[in-house]
Amino acid sequence: MGRIVEPCELEPVAFQEAGQAVMAFFEGVPVRPVQIRPEMGG
């Protein structure tokens, strides 16, 4: 079972993913938006 992750722990991941999306855009790679939702319950 996973643990609860604090938002501050995810910030570096968000910046990394955003950087990859920007580079893909400038390289002409198709980019599509996605939404990630946390699992609820257990």
Stockholm file with secondary structure:
# STOCKHOLM 1.0

chainA/1-42         MGRIVEPCELEPVAFQEAGQAVMAFFEGVPVRPVQIRPEMGG
#=GR chainA/1-42 SS CCCCCCHHHHHHHHHHHHHHHHHHHHHTCCCCCCCCCCCCCC
#=GC SS_cons        CCCCCCHHHHHHHHHHHHHHHHHHHHHTCCCCCCCCCCCCCC
//
